[in-house]
Amino acid sequence: MLEFAGLHFKNPYVVASSPLTARVKWLRAAADAGAAAVSTKLTFLKQPFYGKLRMYNDPTVGSIVCHDRRLDLDEGARLVEEGKRYTGDLIYFCNITHAADDLEGWVHIAKTLESAGADIIETNFICPNLSLTARSLGQEGPTGGAVPGQNPAVARRIVEALKSELHIPVVCKLTPNVTNLPEIALACEAGGADGICVAGAQLSLPPMDIYHPEQIYPLLDGASMGSLGGPAARLMGFAMVAQLARRCRIPIVGGGGIETWQHAVQFMMWGATLVTVCTSLMWYGWELIGE
């Protein structure tokens, strides 16, 4: 039994917010496989665009998620309410994001999910598939995801607003696309965050097919930068966890490229209390948790 943010976890495995946590049937599969917790699919008040999953996958290197379908608030709340009926002692992190300057919106999303049964609110300060990708190309875009996660003052204000209204823990999932990761984590801690999560998500592009350059992602016209996962993210994940473990007093969820129990133990040796897994489950199946 592990303690994290005042809650007790039967083991350290958290299934990361992903397509694997977007439907009740997958939440039940995670519980049946023995996971201690899930982070539900990223939920918006209303998502800025409706995409379908498009990924680059190479199990020898890594994965890049460039597009995916997220959840509107009514969908996210219904997912938690229904999932809780069938998943026993599974702990629910609820992954959310919103416009950086609308604190009331952040609170509304979080309180709605708390009422639906969320055990932890996970602020999504990590996703590069929203505003960060656009801004890196000199374009305008929505301000959720990684953009508030790059500004310590903004991140702190969001956390303070959530902590002032919620009765459940707040965990901040941070983008690695910053020059000073501990500064962001410490700002979240100062705002009252109960934990930090770091797991991959370096802004990435796949290798070009020099013979078919138009075929970058299946069924997608053109390219989009995306969130790195799989083996390529693991060593960077170790470094992120180690930095934060030396600087922060609050506990850490660490991940990125976990494929074996040895990888999970290594993240915990670097300072994580819990570990989060996604890409390898998509590649190899739910049995990986038990193994």
Disulfide bonds with the S-S distance in Angstrom:
none
